[in-house]
Amino acid sequence: MTLRRLGQHRLLQSGIQTCHVATTGAGRVCYMQWLIPPTENARVRAFFGNLYPWLRPDEALLEGAYTPEEYRGQGIMAGAMAQIAERGPVLGARWVITFVDEGNAASLKGCERAGFAPYVRRREAFRLFVRRVAFTSLAAAPTERTGAV
């Protein structure tokens, strides 16, 4: 099992709700991602530590995106991510946020195509094996779906 797939397996075992899965016409999984409501804040913190901000009542977090290699480069991420984010209001979310490494050009492009725009930058620093995370605002309040880098 690859390291990426191991991470997905661990996330599935975490109990964090709610994983969405896209399938092909033949029933094969071609994308998966979690749309996490603020009621899962404690589980998110237990699983990820302080990597994500505490979600407010009107926010949801998109996390754990995975596209199997044979389906990459086909635009599946952008389409599936947009459809999953549109379910945010069902969870009471006005804003849906996601975080992508600034060096991951393909995922950044997929997020942009899904309607996300950068609004906050996450910086991680380690000192004596302790991770410190800081979030810095990039712009004024967003007007639509929100993204993060």
Secondary structure, 3 states (H helix, E strand, C coil): CCHHHHHHHHHHHCCCCCEEEEECCCCCEEEEEEEECHHHHHHHHHHHCCCCCCCCCCEEEEEEEECCHHHCCCCHHHHHHHHHHCCHHHHCCCEEEEECCCCCHHHHHHHHHCCCCECEEEEEEEECCEEEEEEEECCCCCCCCCEEC
